[in-house]
Amino acid sequence: MQTMINSTLVPYFILGAYLDIKQLKYLFFLIALCLYIVTVGSNVLLSVVIAVNRSLHEPMYIFLFVLFVNQLFGSTGLFPLLLVQILSDLHSVSVPLCFLQVYLVHVYVSVEFFNLTIMSYDRYLAICHPLQYHSLMTARKVAALIAAEWLISFLGVSVFTSMSFTLHRCKNVIDKVFCNNYSIVKLACSDTTSNNIYGLISTVVGVVLPVILIFYTYMRILKVCYSGSKKTRQKAASTCTPHLASLLNFTFGCGFDVLQSRFNMDHVPSMVRIFLSLYFLTCQPLFNPVMYGLKLSKIRNVLKTWFPIRST
């Protein structure tokens, strides 16, 4: 009983997935720092491109702007603490700071799925109902959808974060390189039934339903494309390909992390487990600027005017 009380009262968590890499930690620090700088730079660049160009003030690009802002939000929730932990010999983090990271990371995931769903709905209206598009996707509706996705995410994550914060914990070692909610719930020695039920509902509402809706809209889009003109198919391919690639990349990345949290992955090499657990937080914010910057002609053309390449 004394161990349980002491573990609960300890004002910090230990991130137990870090390896003893000795002097290599400086190399990994530089890699992570460069990754963070490139992530911030690319997302800020494309956000500014959309913000300052009136030709890009359309629903599709406004939702893209939200996507890039959210990736800055998620990256900032991960990298500062990750960089500090890489250089540290004692991988401890205070309880409030750990829960702050839990909150930021889960809000990022929630907004990402909701925003990808809204973007698929926008593409569905643009391709399947082109004549009614501007009357269906008004500026007021765009603002309402953006406000709703952030509000629902903030409130939903606030609930399960506060539920986890009040748990009676009998251990304080998190088997990851960053803080996440389920890893903290597993440390509890009090009843976690309500946490598990709410977590399941949150997963269904925030992940499963959005993915189902996205694939439903794409089935409708494909149906229209097969029966439509060549121009319709080209429009669908140019705007939907990066969105679908982004969805698959993010879904697989989150899936890797969920599998690691739920199942025993000791047979997988430690470096592989760490990479897979960080994938959705590090690769998605880099993947999207590259995909959308290269595939969408309007953004690509603006970038060419900003950064002209002179041939010799």
C-alpha positions as CSV (number, residue, x, y, z in Angstrom):
1,M,0.0,0.0,0.0
2,Q,2.9,2.4,0.8
3,T,4.3,1.9,-2.7
4,M,1.0,2.7,-4.3
5,I,0.7,5.9,-2.2
6,N,4.3,7.0,-2.9
7,S,3.9,6.4,-6.6
8,T,0.8,8.4,-6.8
9,L,2.3,11.4,-4.9
10,V,5.5,11.5,-7.0
11,P,5.2,14.8,-9.0
12,Y,6.8,13.4,-12.2
13,F,6.6,10.6,-14.7
14,I,9.6,8.8,-16.2
15,L,9.6,8.2,-19.9
16,G,11.0,4.7,-20.0
17,A,11.4,4.1,-23.8
18,Y,14.5,6.2,-24.2
19,L,17.7,4.2,-24.9
20,D,21.1,4.7,-23.5
21,I,22.8,6.0,-26.7
22,K,25.6,7.9,-25.0
23,Q,27.3,10.5,-27.3
24,L,24.9,9.7,-30.1
25,K,22.3,11.7,-28.3
26,Y,23.8,14.9,-29.8
27,L,23.4,13.5,-33.3
28,F,19.7,12.5,-32.6
29,F,19.2,16.0,-31.1
30,L,20.4,17.7,-34.3
31,I,18.3,15.4,-36.5
32,A,15.2,16.1,-34.3
33,L,16.0,19.9,-34.3
34,C,16.4,20.0,-38.1
35,L,13.1,18.0,-38.5
36,Y,11.3,20.5,-36.2
37,I,12.8,23.5,-38.1
38,V,11.8,22.1,-41.5
39,T,8.3,21.2,-40.2
40,V,7.7,24.7,-38.8
41,G,9.2,26.4,-41.9
42,S,7.2,24.4,-44.5
43,N,3.9,24.7,-42.7
44,V,4.4,28.4,-41.9
45,L,5.4,29.0,-45.6
46,L,2.3,27.4,-47.0
47,S,0.0,29.0,-44.4
48,V,1.4,32.5,-45.4
49,V,1.0,31.6,-49.1
50,I,-2.7,30.9,-48.5
51,A,-3.2,33.9,-46.2
52,V,-1.8,36.6,-48.4
53,N,-3.0,35.4,-51.8
54,R,-6.7,36.4,-52.5
55,S,-6.9,33.8,-55.3
56,L,-6.5,31.1,-52.6
57,H,-9.2,32.4,-50.4
58,E,-11.5,29.5,-51.3
59,P,-13.0,26.8,-49.0
60,M,-10.5,24.1,-50.1
61,Y,-7.5,26.3,-49.4
62,I,-9.0,27.7,-46.2
63,F,-9.3,24.1,-44.9
64,L,-5.7,23.5,-46.0
65,F,-4.7,26.5,-44.0
66,V,-6.3,25.0,-40.9
67,L,-4.5,21.7,-41.7
68,F,-1.1,23.5,-41.7
69,V,-1.9,25.4,-38.5
70,N,-2.9,22.2,-36.8
71,Q,0.4,20.6,-37.8
72,L,2.3,23.5,-36.2
73,F,0.1,23.0,-33.1
74,G,0.9,19.2,-33.0
75,S,4.6,19.6,-33.7
76,T,4.9,22.2,-30.9
77,G,3.2,19.8,-28.6
78,L,5.9,17.2,-29.3
79,F,9.2,18.6,-30.3
80,P,10.2,21.0,-27.4
81,L,9.9,18.3,-24.8
82,L,11.3,15.6,-27.1
83,L,14.5,17.8,-27.7
84,V,14.9,18.3,-24.0
85,Q,14.5,14.6,-23.2
86,I,17.0,13.5,-25.9
87,L,19.8,15.5,-24.2
88,S,18.7,14.6,-20.7
89,D,20.2,11.7,-18.7
90,L,17.1,11.4,-16.5
91,H,14.1,11.2,-18.7
92,S,11.6,12.6,-16.2
93,V,8.8,15.0,-16.9
94,S,6.5,16.8,-14.4
95,V,2.9,15.6,-14.1
96,P,1.4,18.9,-15.3
97,L,3.8,19.2,-18.2
98,C,3.1,15.6,-19.2
99,F,-0.7,16.2,-19.2
100,L,-0.2,19.4,-21.2
101,Q,1.6,17.3,-23.9
102,V,-1.2,14.7,-23.7
103,Y,-3.8,17.5,-24.3
104,L,-1.9,19.1,-27.2
105,V,-1.1,15.8,-29.0
106,H,-4.7,14.5,-28.7
107,V,-6.2,17.8,-29.8
108,Y,-3.9,17.7,-32.8
109,V,-5.0,14.2,-33.7
110,S,-8.7,15.0,-33.3
111,V,-8.6,18.2,-35.4
112,E,-6.5,16.4,-38.1
113,F,-9.2,13.7,-38.5
114,F,-12.1,16.2,-38.4
115,N,-10.4,18.5,-40.8
116,L,-9.6,15.7,-43.3
117,T,-13.3,14.8,-43.1
118,I,-14.4,18.3,-43.8
119,M,-12.0,18.5,-46.7
120,S,-13.4,15.3,-48.2
121,Y,-16.9,16.8,-47.9
122,D,-15.8,19.9,-49.6
123,R,-14.3,17.9,-52.5
124,Y,-17.5,15.9,-52.7
125,L,-19.6,19.0,-53.2
126,A,-17.1,20.6,-55.6
127,I,-17.0,17.5,-57.9
128,C,-20.4,15.9,-57.5
129,H,-22.4,19.2,-57.2
130,P,-20.4,21.8,-59.0
131,L,-23.3,24.1,-59.9
132,Q,-24.6,24.3,-56.4
133,Y,-21.1,24.3,-54.8
134,H,-20.9,28.0,-53.9
135,S,-24.4,28.0,-52.4
136,L,-23.8,24.9,-50.4
137,M,-20.3,25.8,-49.2
138,T,-20.7,29.4,-48.1
139,A,-18.2,31.5,-46.1
140,R,-20.5,31.2,-43.0
141,K,-20.6,27.4,-43.3
142,V,-16.8,27.3,-43.7
143,A,-16.4,29.3,-40.5
144,A,-18.9,27.2,-38.7
145,L,-17.2,23.9,-39.7
146,I,-13.8,25.2,-38.6
147,A,-15.1,26.5,-35.3
148,A,-16.9,23.2,-34.6
149,E,-13.9,21.0,-35.3
150,W,-11.7,22.9,-32.9
151,L,-14.4,23.3,-30.2
152,I,-15.4,19.6,-30.2
153,S,-11.7,18.7,-30.1
154,F,-10.9,21.0,-27.2
155,L,-13.9,19.9,-25.2
156,G,-13.6,16.2,-25.9
157,V,-9.9,16.0,-25.1
158,S,-10.5,18.1,-22.0
159,V,-12.9,15.5,-20.6
160,F,-10.6,12.4,-20.9
161,T,-7.5,14.4,-19.9
162,S,-9.2,15.5,-16.6
163,M,-10.5,11.9,-16.1
164,S,-7.0,10.6,-16.4
165,F,-5.5,13.3,-14.2
166,T,-7.8,12.3,-11.3
167,L,-6.8,8.6,-11.5
168,H,-5.0,6.9,-8.5
169,R,-1.7,5.8,-10.1
170,C,0.4,3.0,-8.6
171,K,3.3,3.4,-11.1
172,N,4.9,6.4,-12.8
173,V,7.0,4.9,-15.7
174,I,5.5,5.5,-19.2
175,D,6.9,3.1,-21.8
176,K,7.1,5.8,-24.5
177,V,9.2,8.7,-25.5
178,F,6.3,11.2,-25.1
179,C,3.2,11.4,-22.9
180,N,-0.1,10.0,-24.2
181,N,-3.4,9.3,-22.5
182,Y,-3.6,5.6,-22.7
183,S,-0.1,5.1,-21.4
184,I,-1.1,7.1,-18.3
185,V,-4.3,5.2,-17.8
186,K,-2.4,1.9,-17.8
187,L,-0.4,3.2,-14.7
188,A,-3.6,3.4,-12.7
189,C,-4.5,1.1,-9.8
190,S,-8.0,2.5,-9.4
191,D,-11.0,1.5,-11.6
192,T,-10.5,2.7,-15.2
193,T,-13.8,1.4,-16.6
194,S,-15.2,4.9,-17.3
195,N,-11.9,6.0,-18.9
196,N,-12.0,3.0,-21.2
197,I,-15.6,3.5,-22.2
198,Y,-15.1,7.2,-22.9
199,G,-11.9,6.4,-24.8
200,L,-13.8,3.9,-26.9
201,I,-16.6,6.4,-27.6
202,S,-14.0,9.1,-28.5
203,T,-12.2,6.8,-30.9
204,V,-15.5,5.9,-32.6
205,V,-16.6,9.5,-32.9
206,G,-13.2,11.1,-33.6
207,V,-11.5,8.4,-35.8
208,V,-13.8,5.6,-37.0
209,L,-16.8,7.7,-38.1
210,P,-14.6,10.4,-39.9
211,V,-12.7,7.6,-41.8
212,I,-16.0,6.0,-42.8
213,L,-17.4,9.3,-44.0
214,I,-14.3,10.1,-45.9
215,F,-14.3,6.7,-47.8
216,Y,-18.0,7.1,-48.4
217,T,-17.5,10.5,-50.1
218,Y,-14.7,9.1,-52.2
219,M,-16.9,6.3,-53.4
220,R,-19.4,8.9,-54.5
221,I,-16.6,11.0,-56.1
222,L,-15.3,7.9,-58.0
223,K,-18.8,7.1,-59.2
224,V,-19.1,10.6,-60.6
225,C,-15.6,10.5,-62.2
226,Y,-16.3,7.2,-64.0
227,S,-19.4,8.6,-65.5
228,G,-18.1,12.1,-66.1
229,S,-15.9,13.9,-68.5
230,K,-12.1,13.7,-68.8
231,K,-11.9,17.2,-67.2
232,T,-13.9,16.0,-64.2
233,R,-11.5,13.1,-63.7
234,Q,-8.5,15.3,-64.0
235,K,-9.9,17.8,-61.4
236,A,-10.7,14.9,-59.0
237,A,-7.2,13.4,-59.4
238,S,-5.4,16.7,-58.9
239,T,-7.3,17.7,-55.7
240,C,-8.2,14.4,-54.2
241,T,-4.9,12.5,-54.6
242,P,-2.9,14.5,-51.9
243,H,-5.9,14.4,-49.6
244,L,-6.3,10.7,-49.8
245,A,-2.6,10.1,-49.4
246,S,-2.6,12.4,-46.4
247,L,-5.5,10.4,-44.8
248,L,-3.9,7.0,-45.4
249,N,-0.5,8.2,-44.1
250,F,-2.0,9.7,-40.9
251,T,-4.4,6.7,-40.3
252,F,-1.5,4.2,-40.6
253,G,0.7,6.3,-38.4
254,C,-2.0,6.5,-35.7
255,G,-2.7,2.8,-36.2
256,F,1.0,2.0,-35.4
257,D,0.8,3.9,-32.2
258,V,-2.5,2.3,-31.1
259,L,-1.1,-1.2,-31.8
260,Q,2.0,-0.4,-29.7
261,S,-0.1,0.9,-26.8
262,R,-2.5,-2.1,-26.8
263,F,-0.3,-5.1,-27.5
264,N,3.0,-6.4,-26.4
265,M,5.6,-5.3,-28.9
266,D,8.8,-6.4,-27.1
267,H,9.7,-8.6,-30.1
268,V,10.0,-5.5,-32.2
269,P,13.4,-3.7,-32.0
270,S,13.4,-0.6,-29.7
271,M,14.4,1.9,-32.4
272,V,11.6,0.6,-34.7
273,R,9.1,1.0,-31.9
274,I,10.2,4.5,-31.2
275,F,10.1,5.5,-34.9
276,L,6.6,4.0,-35.4
277,S,5.3,5.7,-32.2
278,L,6.5,9.1,-33.5
279,Y,5.5,8.6,-37.1
280,F,2.1,10.3,-37.0
281,L,3.6,13.3,-35.1
282,T,6.7,13.8,-37.2
283,C,6.1,12.5,-40.7
284,Q,2.5,13.8,-41.2
285,P,3.4,17.5,-40.7
286,L,6.2,17.1,-43.2
287,F,4.3,14.9,-45.6
288,N,1.3,17.3,-46.1
289,P,3.3,20.5,-47.1
290,V,5.3,18.4,-49.7
291,M,2.2,16.7,-51.1
292,Y,0.0,19.8,-51.3
293,G,2.8,22.1,-52.3
294,L,3.7,19.9,-55.3
295,K,0.3,18.6,-56.4
296,L,-1.9,21.7,-56.2
297,S,-1.1,23.9,-59.2
298,K,-2.3,27.1,-57.6
299,I,0.0,26.8,-54.6
300,R,2.8,25.5,-56.8
301,N,2.5,28.6,-59.1
302,V,2.5,31.0,-56.2
303,L,5.7,29.4,-54.8
304,K,7.3,29.6,-58.3
305,T,6.6,33.4,-58.3
306,W,8.1,33.8,-54.8
307,F,11.1,31.6,-55.4
308,P,11.9,31.8,-59.2
309,I,14.3,29.2,-60.5
310,R,16.6,30.7,-63.1
311,S,17.9,28.3,-65.7
312,T,21.5,28.8,-66.9
